[in-house]
Amino acid sequence: MRLTLQAVTLGALLAALLTWLLINGSGGMEAAYVATQRTVDALALAESRMQHDVLRARTGLLRNYDPIVAHLREMHKAVADLQASNAGDADVRVLAEAVDREAEMVERFKTGNALVQNSIAYFDSLSDRLSESDIAPGLARAVAALQIRVSELVRDSTPARLADIRSRLETLHAADGAAARAGDVDAIVLHGRQLLELLPHVDAVTRSLPASSSEAAREALLDARRGLRDRRQARADGFRLALYAVALALLALVVRVGLLMRAGTRILRRTVAFQTVVARAANRFLASQPDETATRIVDVLAIVGEGLDTDHGYVLMLDGTGAVYLWNRPGLAPPSGWPVAQQALVHDVAAAASDLIFVEVADETGPPALRRSLAARGVVSWACARLRRGERIVGLLCFERTTSGLPPWLRHSRGLLQVVADSFAAALERQHVWAERREIEAALRRAQRLEAIGTFASGVAHNINNVLNVMLGHAEIAGDALPSHPGRAAEHVGLLVQAGGRAREIAGQILDFGRRGRSAQCTSAADAVLHETVAQIRASTAGPATIELSGTAEGARVGGEPAQLQQVVHNLIRNAVQASEPGAAVDVRLDRVALPGPGALTHGTLRPGNYVRIRVSDTGRGMDEATLARIFEPFFTTRPAGTGLGLATAYEFVQEHDGAFDVRSAPGRGSAFAVWLPVIPQVEGGAAAGGTVMLVGRTPGSVQDDEETLAALGYEPVGYADPEAALAVLRRDPQRFDLLIVENRLADSSGLAFAHRAAAICVRPIVLSLSATDAVQPEVLAAVPIADIVRRPWRSNALALTLQGQLASARPARGPAAVS
């Protein structure tokens, strides 16, 4: 490792030196010189064209100065480019000054030449005017001769020519007829003299323009760039020679590092192979249930021990259980002194500074006390990792060899042993948390049951009191009517018997609760229960309250026993009557509603589907927001004689059956309570019409209970407690069953394993039944495949909706299934 680090350090230094030489070994001036030369050539070309256009403008061939301006712009752009790429360069500054001087001279030429051309044009115009037929012949000849001499100034502006024109201008007033046209003659003389004054200056600027060219500055700039390029090229050649030498040294280093990497590759390959072993070990723990951890420890020890090529592997638990787990290489006896000698090492291991301890007896590495103890038992090499739960040491994971030392690759990859230890610690922590969770859940269920018993007892007492009031009312009416109205007495006695039966049902709920509440498997006819409840309240109400009943549920059935649903309706109507003025009407409305999408009510949300809605509304005093927020709290009431359990009991019933409340109220404007309960699907023509369902459960008793539940929902259940028997039935007739319900935990195998085998035999929806504590990964369910899951304890309405949805989606695609 030290040699490899040195090689890497030296290689980094050589690479840095090589980079520096490479950067400096490039001349770097050729491209810059070419770019400068191109820019200078463009400047020269623009300057040449500008001077050419100046001459054309002087001779009158160019009337527009735009080309001259464009060439000057090109010259300035070239200078700007040179300044941008050579900031602060003296040669570029001299060239820029030359171009600026040349541009200044061009501006002077433009100004003077424009005046000259204007004077010539005006001179020609006046001359043409004095050459007309009514002009005196002497004046016309003198003006024509003068015009000819002026026009020749464009080609010949010698002093002799200028002197000739000046003398002619001075004698023009003496020409025959000049007095008659004195004004025009004066104008010709004025412009002629102005032209004679301007023309020498313009010609001087034109002649000096080529002499002020930037050619000398351009050549100086290019010469300086060529010299700099040649110097840098010579320096770069020296760096290239050094670069070659460094490259040879780096090549030698690469060969050396390659040899080291070859040896390291062997170690890495073995390390990677052990990483696969570590992953297998971790997956073995992850694939097991928490209660199976103890049975998987020896399996994982075997996987890791064979991957490490050790002789023995063991786990010593220090959590108070005293459990020990041992793995031996096949054919070897347990380690010497097992397990007493190994447990004697715990004190020395706990005193070590690190959680990872490696002992090599031959190399004298490791804590001396441990080394002496291991050498006494004939151990050559030993590796140990402490297992922690938080800050507490709960166990030791140890591997030992009695034939040879640790393999070289493990000396470089000791951290992998910590990963293995973390896997063991995580599995043990998972087992510990699972055990604690089971204890907490058991305690919570006991507490909830005690709480439920108290609440349930209060609710039962409240509802039995309501039924007893009805019975007493009918008994009083029957007693009053018995002597004179036997028929009426018989009617009320019948209602009295009916109310007594309801009281008996409520009392029976206490026994059902002790048997884990089978009432949730029953259904009720909404129309019958509502009409019966309204009739009882009308007969038992002594006051003048009016109860108006309307609507129908069209024969729909909802979950729960009729007595429970009757209690809900009874509580709502009684509350509405008590909140209303004497004689005020209470409206009771029953509807069957199809909900196309999810619905949010004031107290709960609804899934799409068919619902029975029972709405009780009054025009009483209403409720404020503070009261509305607490109406379903147990023992909360606004009446001195109330118990506060009526609405709380109704709310629990509706929630239990996946329904919801919608409450609307305002002070002085009355209240409206709407109960929404899902419709339980009913099949016409007997149970077989609902479909045939295979049940695969853990015990015959649980299978029988589940069959009763499905039969009450209108299905034909066929249950099996033996998974192999169920598979044999599927092989004989794959199309017999419309749907399969499989318990997650069977007697001899898992429900997922059974579902996987069943899916290969028949193409039918498979529903997995899970307990409240079961947890299955979604990808595992998708791989089986599982169509849906139901949680225990089953709720008949939720179970019915699940089965109905799966059968509805599966029946159109039914076809022959493959038999295996």
Salt bridges, closest charged atoms under 4 A:
GLU30 OE1 - ARG229 NH1 3.76
GLU47 OE1 - ARG218 NH1 2.47
ASP53 OD1 - ARG56 NH1 3.27
ASP53 OD2 - HIS71 NE2 2.86
ASP81 OD2 - LYS77 NZ 3.18
ASP89 OD2 - ARG225 NH2 2.94
ASP100 OD1 - HIS76 ND1 4.00
GLU107 OE2 - LYS110 NZ 3.32
GLU152 OE1 - ARG161 NH1 2.64
ASP156 OD2 - ARG161 NH2 3.56
ASP164 OD2 - ARG149 NE 3.14
ASP164 OD2 - ARG168 NE 3.41
ASP184 OD1 - ARG129 NH1 3.34
ASP184 OD2 - ARG181 NH2 2.74
ASP186 OD1 - HIS173 NE2 2.56
ASP203 OD1 - ARG58 NE 2.44
ASP223 OD1 - ARG226 NH2 2.16
ASP230 OD1 - ARG229 NE 3.55
ASP237 OD1 - ARG240 NH1 2.78
GLU292 OE1 - ARG296 NH2 3.83
ASP299 OD2 - ARG284 NH1 3.89
ASP309 OD1 - ARG329 NH2 2.98
ASP311 OD1 - ARG329 NE 3.96
ASP348 OD1 - HIS347 ND1 3.73
ASP355 OD1 - ARG386 NE 2.80
ASP355 OD2 - ARG388 NE 2.99
GLU400 OE1 - ARG377 NH2 3.13
GLU429 OE1 - ARG389 NE 2.94
GLU436 OE2 - HIS432 NE2 2.74
GLU441 OE2 - ARG437 NE 2.76
GLU505 OE1 - ARG502 NH1 2.98
ASP512 OD1 - ARG515 NH2 2.78
GLU532 OE1 - ARG502 NH2 2.83
ASP591 OD1 - ARG589 NE 2.99
ASP591 OD2 - ARG613 NH2 3.31
GLU633 OE1 - ARG630 NE 3.08
ASP658 OD1 - ARG795 NH1 3.58
ASP662 OD1 - ARG664 NH2 3.23
ASP705 OD1 - ARG518 NH2 3.22
ASP706 OD2 - ARG792 NH2 2.53
GLU708 OE1 - ARG518 NH1 3.39
GLU724 OE2 - ARG757 NH1 3.00
ASP738 OD1 - ARG814 NH1 2.26
GLU743 OE1 - ARG792 NH2 2.98
ASP774 OD1 - ARG745 NH2 3.20
